[in-house]
Amino acid sequence: MSSFVEKPPDVRENQMYRDALLAQPPEFFKGYCQGRIPDIFERVHLVERLVQTMAAPQVFTNDTYRVQVRRDPPIVQLTISRLDGEPAKDWRHFQQIKNELVGPEFEAIELFPAESRLVDMDNEYHLWVNTETGFRFPFGYGRRHVAEKPVIYRGRAGEEVPDSEGAPLLSDSAARALA
């Protein structure tokens, strides 16, 4: 994966976002209007507010990803999408993106929200990074433990899990001891 380069803002992007929101059925806007369906003028006003709120002040790209960066100290939101539009779930890539664009000693979280707060418009992934010096989430592991090769462990019934990397096989109890 290559390094990120900042891209100048593209004013067409806001118009595409505006068009996508305006194309939604009126019921889409109920969540923004205390459960009622707004009239066309209210929808246009709401869409404009959303476009202004969601406009990314910074956009970075590399050979694989496009990342929108929004800063609302102490939180930085990273919106990550692949350039080819395909799903992306390589945790190591997300860690590298966070490290490169915000810093290696800041912690980020990806939220799986309640259905009532769900936002699912595309193959985009959102990381929220707390940039307060020394901040640590009150959960997670207490120390660093990184294997040079992936560690594969035996399944519940003791069956061997295929090992294409030559990594050692661990029993369930050994895998739990490392956690």
N, CA, C and O of each residue as an XYZ file, in Angstrom:
716
protein
N       0.850     -1.170      0.000
C       0.000      0.000      0.000
C       0.897      1.235      0.000
O       1.798      1.345      0.832
N       0.662      2.152     -0.911
C       1.510      3.344     -1.012
C       1.094      4.403      0.011
O       0.037      4.296      0.634
N       1.936      5.424      0.176
C       1.658      6.519      1.109
C       0.506      7.375      0.597
O       0.215      7.398     -0.599
N      -0.138      8.072      1.513
C      -1.259      8.933      1.152
C      -0.791     10.292      0.676
O       0.231     10.811      1.123
N      -1.560     10.858     -0.240
C      -1.319     12.190     -0.773
C      -2.616     12.979     -0.598
O      -3.696     12.482     -0.917
N      -2.507     14.210     -0.090
C      -3.710     15.028      0.073
C      -4.176     15.535     -1.280
O      -3.376     15.983     -2.102
N      -5.481     15.458     -1.500
C      -6.089     15.908     -2.748
C      -6.818     17.222     -2.504
O      -7.421     17.412     -1.447
N      -6.766     18.132     -3.476
C      -7.525     19.383     -3.314
C      -9.023     19.078     -3.293
O      -9.464     18.107     -3.907
N      -9.805     19.896     -2.595
C     -11.250     19.657     -2.532
C     -11.886     19.661     -3.927
O     -11.497     20.437     -4.800
N     -12.853     18.793     -4.112
C     -13.584     18.690     -5.375
C     -15.010     19.161     -5.131
O     -15.779     18.478     -4.455
N     -15.371     20.317     -5.671
C     -16.697     20.874     -5.428
C     -17.801     19.991     -6.012
O     -18.948     20.068     -5.574
N     -17.468     19.162     -6.988
C     -18.473     18.259     -7.563
C     -18.924     17.221     -6.546
O     -20.047     16.721     -6.615
N     -18.054     16.904     -5.611
C     -18.386     15.894     -4.609
C     -19.580     16.333     -3.765
O     -20.478     15.533     -3.505
N     -19.600     17.586     -3.339
C     -20.734     18.077     -2.558
C     -22.022     17.995     -3.371
O     -23.073     17.664     -2.822
N     -21.958     18.286     -4.652
C     -23.159     18.226     -5.486
C     -23.633     16.787     -5.649
O     -24.837     16.533     -5.658
N     -22.704     15.844     -5.778
C     -23.096     14.433     -5.884
C     -23.767     13.968     -4.595
O     -24.758     13.239     -4.637
N     -23.233     14.386     -3.456
C     -23.823     14.034     -2.168
C     -25.209     14.660     -2.055
O     -26.154     14.004     -1.617
N     -25.332     15.923     -2.447
C     -26.613     16.636     -2.434
C     -27.630     15.896     -3.302
O     -28.761     15.662     -2.875
N     -27.226     15.528     -4.518
C     -28.133     14.825     -5.439
C     -28.580     13.483     -4.864
O     -29.749     13.115     -4.974
N     -27.642     12.749     -4.245
C     -27.975     11.444     -3.664
C     -28.979     11.598     -2.529
O     -29.898     10.789     -2.405
N     -28.816     12.618     -1.706
C     -29.762     12.843     -0.609
C     -31.127     13.275     -1.129
O     -32.152     12.796     -0.644
N     -31.151     14.164     -2.100
C     -32.431     14.633     -2.645
C     -33.188     13.531     -3.379
O     -34.405     13.620     -3.536
N     -32.491     12.502     -3.826
C     -33.138     11.389     -4.525
C     -33.800     10.406     -3.564
O     -34.522      9.509     -3.998
N     -33.559     10.568     -2.260
C     -34.146      9.660     -1.279
C     -35.647      9.917     -1.158
O     -36.095     11.048     -1.342
N     -36.437      8.866     -0.847
C     -37.877      9.065     -0.653
C     -38.132      9.952      0.562
O     -37.299     10.008      1.467
N     -39.262     10.640      0.595
C     -39.555     11.546      1.725
C     -39.451     10.868      3.093
O     -39.074     11.517      4.068
N     -39.779      9.569      3.184
C     -39.718      8.856      4.455
C     -38.297      8.795      5.020
O     -38.109      8.664      6.229
N     -37.304      8.889      4.138
C     -35.902      8.847      4.554
C     -35.609      9.938      5.590
O     -34.766      9.743      6.466
N     -36.283     11.066      5.500
C     -35.981     12.228      6.323
C     -36.711     12.249      7.655
O     -36.510     13.169      8.448
N     -37.565     11.245      7.923
C     -38.326     11.215      9.169
C     -37.420     11.235     10.396
O     -37.752     11.859     11.404
N     -36.284     10.559     10.313
C     -35.363     10.514     11.442
C     -34.762     11.862     11.790
O     -34.293     12.060     12.911
N     -34.769     12.785     10.850
C     -34.220     14.121     11.089
C     -35.296     15.113     11.523
O     -34.984     16.239     11.912
N     -36.567     14.696     11.458
C     -37.685     15.625     11.688
C     -38.661     15.093     12.738
O     -39.873     15.206     12.555
N     -38.165     14.525     13.817
C     -38.981     14.021     14.914
C     -40.092     13.091     14.430
O     -41.208     13.132     14.948
N     -39.789     12.256     13.439
C     -40.730     11.237     12.985
C     -41.744     11.673     11.944
O     -42.529     10.849     11.473
N     -41.750     12.930     11.575
C     -42.701     13.371     10.549
C     -41.996     13.511      9.209
O     -40.775     13.664      9.160
N     -42.744     13.461      8.144
C     -42.184     13.612      6.798
C     -42.161     15.102      6.460
O     -43.212     15.741      6.408
N     -40.974     15.659      6.231
C     -40.890     17.097      5.947
C     -41.373     17.415      4.528
O     -41.351     16.565      3.638
N     -41.807     18.661      4.347
C     -42.201     19.082      2.992
C     -40.943     19.326      2.162
O     -39.836     19.277      2.696
N     -41.093     19.583      0.895
C     -39.958     19.711     -0.029
C     -38.996     20.825      0.385
O     -37.782     20.675      0.245
N     -39.523     21.932      0.888
C     -38.653     23.040      1.280
C     -37.812     22.669      2.505
O     -36.629     23.001      2.577
N     -38.430     21.983      3.459
C     -37.687     21.521      4.630
C     -36.631     20.499      4.225
O     -35.527     20.504      4.769
N     -36.959     19.611      3.261
C     -35.985     18.608      2.814
C     -34.787     19.277      2.148
O     -33.645     18.887      2.391
N     -35.035     20.265      1.321
C     -33.932     20.973      0.654
C     -33.042     21.656      1.693
O     -31.815     21.596      1.607
N     -33.667     22.299      2.667
C     -32.894     22.967      3.725
C     -32.090     21.944      4.529
O     -30.916     22.167      4.823
N     -32.726     20.818      4.884
C     -32.049     19.759      5.632
C     -30.885     19.184      4.836
O     -29.803     18.970      5.382
N     -31.103     18.932      3.546
C     -30.033     18.392      2.692
C     -28.860     19.356      2.655
O     -27.709     18.926      2.734
N     -29.121     20.623      2.541
C     -28.026     21.599      2.492
C     -27.253     21.604      3.803
O     -26.024     21.681      3.795
N     -27.958     21.522      4.932
C     -27.275     21.445      6.230
C     -26.426     20.186      6.313
O     -25.296     20.231      6.798
N     -26.962     19.059      5.841
C     -26.200     17.811      5.865
C     -24.970     17.892      4.975
O     -23.897     17.422      5.354
N     -25.115     18.478      3.806
C     -23.978     18.610      2.889
C     -22.890     19.464      3.522
O     -21.711     19.116      3.444
N     -23.259     20.563      4.142
C     -22.272     21.435      4.772
C     -21.608     20.749      5.963
O     -20.414     20.932      6.200
N     -22.374     19.962      6.711
C     -21.830     19.249      7.861
C     -20.882     18.147      7.422
O     -19.834     17.941      8.034
N     -21.250     17.439      6.362
C     -20.483     16.273      5.940
C     -19.328     16.605      4.994
O     -18.512     15.734      4.697
N     -19.248     17.821      4.528
C     -18.160     18.181      3.613
C     -16.820     17.951      4.301
O     -16.561     18.500      5.372
N     -15.988     17.150      3.691
C     -14.693     16.821      4.289
C     -13.684     17.922      4.007
O     -13.459     18.277      2.850
N     -13.074     18.467      5.056
C     -12.064     19.492      4.827
C     -10.791     18.933      4.200
O     -10.042     19.668      3.556
N     -10.541     17.633      4.384
C      -9.342     17.037      3.805
C      -9.694     15.688      3.191
O     -10.491     14.927      3.740
N      -9.080     15.403      2.033
C      -9.232     14.104      1.378
C      -7.840     13.610      1.019
O      -7.033     14.349      0.456
N      -7.567     12.355      1.350
C      -6.281     11.733      1.056
C      -6.532     10.477      0.228
O      -7.509      9.762      0.446
N      -5.639     10.218     -0.723
C      -5.748      8.995     -1.514
C      -4.379      8.328     -1.627
O      -3.336      8.969     -1.500
N      -4.420      7.020     -1.869
C      -3.220      6.286     -2.246
C      -3.627      5.317     -3.354
O      -4.652      5.527     -4.003
N      -2.862      4.282     -3.578
C      -3.154      3.369     -4.683
C      -4.377      2.488     -4.433
O      -4.863      1.842     -5.362
N      -4.888      2.448     -3.193
C      -6.000      1.563     -2.862
C      -7.196      2.290     -2.253
O      -8.341      1.940     -2.537
N      -6.940      3.297     -1.420
C      -7.995      3.900     -0.608
C      -8.157      5.399     -0.842
O      -7.259      6.096     -1.316
N      -9.348      5.849     -0.485
C      -9.673      7.272     -0.388
C     -10.155      7.482      1.034
O     -11.033      6.757      1.501
N      -9.592      8.469      1.733
C      -9.948      8.716      3.122
C     -10.348     10.183      3.282
O      -9.587     11.093      2.952
N     -11.559     10.385      3.796
C     -12.014     11.734      4.136
C     -11.714     11.948      5.617
O     -11.983     11.079      6.447
N     -11.160     13.100      5.934
C     -10.770     13.400      7.312
C     -11.556     14.621      7.785
O     -11.488     15.699      7.195
N     -12.305     14.413      8.870
C     -13.063     15.501      9.496
C     -12.524     15.670     10.912
O     -12.386     14.698     11.654
N     -12.225     16.903     11.276
C     -11.641     17.169     12.597
C     -12.614     18.000     13.427
O     -13.032     19.087     13.028
N     -12.957     17.463     14.579
C     -13.781     18.162     15.558
C     -13.151     17.859     16.912
O     -13.646     17.015     17.658
N     -12.030     18.567     17.234
C     -11.211     18.206     18.394
C     -12.044     17.935     19.636
O     -12.999     18.654     19.927
N     -11.665     16.873     20.375
C     -10.482     16.038     20.190
C     -10.701     14.848     19.243
O      -9.838     13.975     19.153
N     -11.834     14.797     18.540
C     -12.146     13.646     17.696
C     -11.811     13.933     16.238
O     -12.116     15.004     15.713
N     -11.178     12.954     15.594
C     -10.944     12.980     14.152
C     -11.716     11.802     13.576
O     -11.551     10.669     14.027
N     -12.563     12.066     12.576
C     -13.302     10.990     11.919
C     -12.634     10.673     10.592
O     -12.405     11.558      9.767
N     -12.326      9.394     10.398
C     -11.761      8.918      9.139
C     -12.841      8.110      8.422
O     -13.327      7.112      8.952
N     -13.213      8.540      7.221
C     -14.164      7.793      6.397
C     -13.352      7.135      5.297
O     -12.787      7.815      4.441
N     -13.295      5.810      5.323
C     -12.395      5.037      4.466
C     -13.201      4.295      3.415
O     -14.182      3.625      3.738
N     -12.791      4.411      2.152
C     -13.405      3.623      1.081
C     -12.323      3.239      0.078
O     -11.326      3.939     -0.096
N     -12.553      2.121     -0.564
C     -11.623      1.670     -1.600
C     -11.897      2.451     -2.881
O     -13.038      2.826     -3.149
N     -10.864      2.696     -3.665
C     -11.021      3.415     -4.927
C     -11.884      2.642     -5.920
O     -12.575      3.247     -6.740
N     -11.849      1.306     -5.855
C     -12.634      0.486     -6.780
C     -14.058      0.233     -6.289
O     -14.823     -0.460     -6.960
N     -14.427      0.785     -5.122
C     -15.775      0.646     -4.600
C     -16.073     -0.675     -3.921
O     -17.178     -0.872     -3.415
N     -15.117     -1.578     -3.899
C     -15.316     -2.889     -3.282
C     -15.247     -2.781     -1.767
O     -14.696     -1.813     -1.243
N     -15.807     -3.775     -1.043
C     -15.689     -3.776      0.420
C     -14.224     -3.866      0.852
O     -13.394     -4.447      0.154
N     -13.926     -3.291      1.994
C     -12.561     -3.309      2.538
C     -12.631     -3.693      3.998
O     -13.336     -3.052      4.777
N     -11.917     -4.720      4.374
C     -11.893     -5.069      5.783
C     -10.537     -5.613      6.194
O     -10.471     -6.544      6.996
N      -9.478     -5.069      5.679
C      -8.157     -5.495      6.119
C      -7.779     -4.632      7.319
O      -7.437     -3.459      7.173
N      -7.844     -5.228      8.499
C      -7.581     -4.497      9.734
C      -6.213     -3.816      9.705
O      -6.074     -2.684     10.169
N      -5.211     -4.498      9.165
C      -3.866     -3.918      9.121
C      -3.823     -2.665      8.260
O      -3.097     -1.721      8.570
N      -4.593     -2.653      7.185
C      -4.672     -1.444      6.360
C      -5.295     -0.300      7.153
O      -4.807      0.830      7.100
N      -6.376     -0.586      7.891
C      -7.025      0.462      8.676
C      -6.077      0.988      9.750
O      -6.046      2.191     10.009
N      -5.312      0.111     10.371
C      -4.325      0.535     11.366
C      -3.282      1.440     10.717
O      -2.913      2.468     11.286
N      -2.807      1.066      9.534
C      -1.814      1.877      8.829
C      -2.392      3.239      8.440
O      -1.706      4.256      8.543
N      -3.643      3.264      7.997
C      -4.300      4.531      7.643
C      -4.370      5.441      8.863
O      -4.018      6.618      8.786
N      -4.830      4.889     10.000
C      -4.916      5.674     11.235
C      -3.542      6.194     11.640
O      -3.397      7.363     11.997
N      -2.531      5.323     11.585
C      -1.176      5.729     11.973
C      -0.640      6.836     11.080
O      -0.063      7.809     11.564
N      -0.832      6.686      9.776
C      -0.269      7.654      8.836
C      -0.994      8.996      8.862
O      -0.346     10.040      8.786
N      -2.321      8.993      8.968
C      -3.072     10.241      8.861
C      -3.327     10.938     10.192
O      -3.591     12.140     10.213
N      -3.255     10.203     11.311
C      -3.495     10.823     12.621
C      -2.292     10.643     13.536
O      -1.850     11.599     14.172
N      -1.755      9.420     13.609
C      -0.584      9.177     14.445
C      -0.641      7.814     15.093
O      -1.726      7.319     15.395
N       0.527      7.186     15.315
C       0.571      5.821     15.830
C       0.180      5.686     17.299
O      -0.191      4.589     17.717
N       0.244      6.730     18.088
C      -0.064      6.612     19.515
C      -1.438      7.157     19.879
O      -1.689      7.496     21.036
N      -2.339      7.243     18.882
C      -3.725      7.612     19.147
C      -4.590      6.387     18.925
O      -4.303      5.569     18.051
N      -5.657      6.257     19.720
C      -6.546      5.116     19.595
C      -7.790      5.494     18.804
O      -8.322      6.596     18.937
N      -8.248      4.544     17.967
C      -9.444      4.733     17.146
C     -10.432      3.626     17.457
O     -10.073      2.578     17.992
N     -11.670      3.879     17.113
C     -12.717      2.880     17.303
C     -13.623      2.888     16.075
O     -13.889      3.938     15.490
N     -14.094      1.698     15.694
C     -15.116      1.552     14.664
C     -16.382      1.136     15.396
O     -16.375      0.150     16.133
N     -17.458      1.868     15.202
C     -18.691      1.655     15.942
C     -19.694      0.859     15.120
O     -19.926      1.164     13.951
N     -20.280     -0.145     15.722
C     -21.401     -0.869     15.136
C     -22.631     -0.365     15.885
O     -22.928     -0.857     16.974
N     -23.351      0.607     15.322
C     -24.379      1.342     16.067
C     -25.687      0.576     16.243
O     -25.923     -0.459     15.621
N     -26.510      1.121     17.103
C     -27.887      0.657     17.208
C     -28.540      0.882     15.839
O     -28.178      1.819     15.127
N     -29.481      0.043     15.476
C     -30.150      0.174     14.181
C     -30.748      1.559     13.981
O     -30.803      2.056     12.857
N     -31.198      2.187     15.069
C     -31.809      3.517     14.964
C     -30.801      4.588     14.577
O     -31.199      5.684     14.183
N     -29.490      4.299     14.679
C     -28.444      5.270     14.307
C     -27.621      4.795     13.118
O     -26.593      5.392     12.797
N     -28.061      3.734     12.469
C     -27.297      3.137     11.382
C     -27.184      4.075     10.186
O     -28.174      4.666      9.752
N     -25.966      4.206      9.656
C     -25.707      4.922      8.406
C     -25.001      3.933      7.500
O     -23.908      3.464      7.816
N     -25.628      3.613      6.362
C     -25.071      2.628      5.431
C     -25.391      3.082      4.016
O     -26.403      2.679      3.442
N     -24.526      3.923      3.454
C     -24.777      4.491      2.144
C     -23.918      3.855      1.056
O     -24.248      3.949     -0.126
N     -22.826      3.212      1.441
C     -21.876      2.696      0.458
C     -20.893      1.792      1.197
O     -21.050      1.558      2.395
N     -19.902      1.292      0.507
C     -18.846      0.522      1.164
C     -17.861      1.500      1.794
O     -16.716      1.616      1.359
N     -18.326      2.202      2.827
C     -17.494      3.139      3.575
C     -17.365      2.635      5.001
O     -18.275      2.006      5.541
N     -16.235      2.920      5.590
C     -15.948      2.509      6.957
C     -15.526      3.746      7.720
O     -14.823      4.606      7.188
N     -15.954      3.835      8.964
C     -15.710      5.034      9.760
C     -14.920      4.673     11.009
O     -15.303      3.787     11.772
N     -13.820      5.371     11.199
C     -13.041      5.266     12.424
C     -13.105      6.617     13.123
O     -12.976      7.663     12.487
N     -13.305      6.587     14.437
C     -13.258      7.796     15.235
C     -12.009      7.708     16.096
O     -11.814      6.739     16.830
N     -11.170      8.721     16.000
C      -9.881      8.742     16.689
C      -9.918      9.835     17.759
O     -10.248     10.986     17.475
N      -9.576      9.456     18.986
C      -9.468     10.435     20.055
C      -8.024     10.930     20.081
O      -7.101     10.140     20.279
N      -7.825     12.232     19.881
C      -6.470     12.783     19.782
C      -5.979     13.446     21.071
O      -5.004     14.196     21.055
N      -6.662     13.165     22.190
C      -6.146     13.665     23.462
C      -4.879     12.883     23.796
O      -4.872     11.655     23.720
N      -3.819     13.579     24.163
C      -2.546     12.936     24.480
C      -2.726     11.898     25.577
O      -3.254     12.191     26.649
N      -2.275     10.672     25.288
C      -2.324      9.601     26.271
C      -3.683      8.949     26.461
O      -3.814      8.043     27.285
N      -4.700      9.383     25.723
C      -6.031      8.795     25.892
C      -6.009      7.316     25.523
O      -5.431      6.933     24.505
N      -6.638      6.486     26.351
C      -6.815      5.071     26.063
C      -8.262      4.710     26.381
O      -8.806      5.131     27.402
N      -8.876      3.930     25.505
C     -10.228      3.460     25.773
C     -10.182      2.569     27.004
O      -9.180      1.890     27.228
N     -11.245      2.552     27.813
C     -11.230      1.760     29.051
C     -11.485      0.272     28.813
O     -11.945     -0.421     29.721
N     -11.203     -0.221     27.639
C     -11.339     -1.636     27.296
C     -10.278     -1.956     26.267
O      -9.629     -1.050     25.743
N     -10.091     -3.223     25.972
C      -9.055     -3.638     25.036
C      -7.896     -4.263     25.793
O      -7.972     -4.459     27.006
N      -6.847     -4.569     25.092
C      -5.684     -5.216     25.693
C      -4.798     -4.188     26.388
O      -4.745     -3.025     25.989
N      -4.113     -4.629     27.422
C      -3.281     -3.734     28.209
C      -1.866     -3.562     27.699
O      -1.172     -2.619     28.081
N      -1.432     -4.482     26.827
C      -0.050     -4.377     26.333
C       0.008     -4.863     24.889
O      -0.919     -5.496     24.386
N       1.105     -4.552     24.254
C       1.331     -4.927     22.858
C       1.739     -6.394     22.779
O       2.541     -6.864     23.586
N       1.190     -7.111     21.811
C       1.580     -8.494     21.530
C       1.316     -8.719     20.043
O       0.168     -8.880     19.631
N       2.375     -8.732     19.243
C       2.240     -8.851     17.797
C       3.047    -10.042     17.319
O       4.245    -10.131     17.586
N       2.397    -10.960     16.612
C       3.074    -12.132     16.065
C       3.660    -11.775     14.700
O       3.056    -11.026     13.932
N       4.834    -12.313     14.409
C       5.434    -12.070     13.104
C       4.646    -12.757     12.000
O       4.528    -12.233     10.893
N       4.107    -13.934     12.307
C       3.258    -14.661     11.368
C       1.895    -14.839     12.033
O       1.805    -14.874     13.260
N       0.835    -14.953     11.234
C      -0.485    -15.180     11.830
C      -0.488    -16.444     12.678
O       0.110    -17.452     12.300
N      -1.155    -16.390     13.816
C      -1.273    -17.536     14.704
C      -2.611    -18.206     14.423
O      -3.660    -17.569     14.512
N      -2.574    -19.475     14.090
C      -3.773    -20.251     13.808
C      -3.977    -21.211     14.975
O      -3.013    -21.822     15.437
N      -5.189    -21.357     15.455
C      -5.414    -22.285     16.558
C      -6.411    -23.365     16.149
O      -7.099    -23.241     15.136
N      -6.478    -24.412     16.943
C      -7.387    -25.528     16.670
C      -8.819    -25.111     16.985
O      -9.075    -24.362     17.928
N      -9.742    -25.614     16.174
C     -11.154    -25.310     16.357
C     -11.718    -25.951     17.614
O     -11.003    -26.646     18.335
N     -12.987    -25.720     17.878
C     -13.651    -26.198     19.092
C     -13.588    -27.708     19.237
O     -13.356    -28.214     20.335
N     -13.789    -28.432     18.147
C     -13.799    -29.894     18.238
C     -12.394    -30.470     18.120
O     -12.227    -31.686     18.018
N     -11.387    -29.609     18.134
C     -10.015    -30.066     18.045
C      -9.542    -30.284     16.621
O      -8.415    -30.726     16.400
N     -10.426    -29.967     15.619
C      -9.985    -30.161     14.239
C      -8.907    -29.138     13.905
O      -8.880    -28.037     14.455
N      -8.033    -29.520     13.006
C      -6.967    -28.604     12.622
C      -7.516    -27.563     11.656
O      -8.270    -27.871     10.733
N      -7.116    -26.333     11.899
C      -7.491    -25.238     11.017
C      -6.411    -25.177      9.940
O      -5.225    -25.215     10.266
N      -6.794    -25.083      8.654
C      -5.771    -25.048      7.601
C      -4.734    -23.969      7.869
O      -5.071    -22.865      8.297
N      -3.481    -24.290      7.617
C      -2.366    -23.395      7.894
C      -1.573    -23.173      6.614
O      -0.699    -23.966      6.264
N      -1.894    -22.071      5.914
C      -1.207    -21.814      4.653
C       0.071    -21.008      4.842
O       0.859    -20.867      3.908
N       0.282    -20.479      6.044
C       1.447    -19.615      6.289
C       2.549    -20.312      7.064
O       3.602    -19.720      7.297
N       2.335    -21.548      7.467
C       3.338    -22.224      8.274
C       3.336    -21.761      9.719
O       4.314    -21.957     10.441
N       2.213    -21.133     10.153
C       2.141    -20.645     11.521
C       1.889    -21.804     12.472
O       1.297    -22.811     12.083
N       2.336    -21.668     13.726
C       2.129    -22.749     14.697
C       0.651    -22.903     15.016
O      -0.095    -21.924     15.020
N       0.229    -24.136     15.284
C      -1.136    -24.386     15.711
C      -1.177    -24.370     17.226
O      -0.327    -24.972     17.882
N      -2.169    -23.679     17.786
C      -2.309    -23.591     19.233
C      -3.603    -24.251     19.663
O      -4.580    -24.254     18.914
N      -3.618    -24.800     20.843
C      -4.858    -25.326     21.411
C      -5.724    -24.137     21.832
O      -5.236    -23.011     21.931
N      -7.019    -24.397     22.080
C      -7.916    -23.334     22.544
C      -7.391    -22.688     23.816
O      -7.425    -21.465     23.949
N      -6.898    -23.508     24.764
C      -6.434    -22.942     26.042
C      -5.184    -22.075     25.830
O      -5.027    -21.042     26.481
N      -4.306    -22.494     24.928
C      -3.105    -21.685     24.654
C      -3.482    -20.381     23.982
O      -2.910    -19.335     24.289
N      -4.448    -20.432     23.060
C      -4.885    -19.202     22.387
C      -5.512    -18.244     23.393
O      -5.267    -17.039     23.327
N      -6.329    -18.766     24.340
C      -6.940    -17.922     25.367
C      -5.876    -17.316     26.282
O      -6.020    -16.174     26.719
N      -4.833    -18.047     26.572
C      -3.773    -17.548     27.455
C      -3.053    -16.346     26.845
O      -2.568    -15.475     27.568
N      -2.986    -16.302     25.512
C      -2.330    -15.181     24.846
C      -3.228    -13.955     24.787
O      -2.735    -12.835     24.647
N      -4.540    -14.149     24.891
C      -5.480    -13.044     24.758
C      -5.393    -12.085     25.922
O      -6.124    -11.094     25.962
